[in-house]
Amino acid sequence: MRRRPRDAPGAGSASPAGDVVLGRGPRALLVLRGEVDAALVDDALLQRVAAAARGGLDVDVSGVTFLDARGLALLLMALGHLDGQLGRIVGPVPEPVRRVADAVGVRLGG
């Protein structure tokens, strides 16, 4: 099982194939890697991300290799599509993320 790096500030979540690191700061950073799916994204993680997004949130999806509906819900919440907060993509958007977003009509930067 991959785990979040020891030096990463903030809360993290991991599954056998993916992980999430939520860094704290003036503008929080959410890093998604690997398979971002129902095995990784639980209600507690969604609540932590929602709380962090209140001050603005940068989202790095460059390491995502798979995204399912639960992962998309996390991404949309982080970007503010669900609650009006100010989130933004930093870095490139890989094909697996773009494909799912395009399928549901969500336009992503990056």
Buried (B, 14 or more C-beta within 10 A) or exposed (E): EEEBEEEBEBBBBBBEBBBBBBBEEEBBBBBBBBBBBEBBBBEEBBEBBBEBBEEBBBBBBBBBBBBBEBBBBBBBBBBBBBEEBEBBBBBBBBEBBBEBBEEEEBEBEB
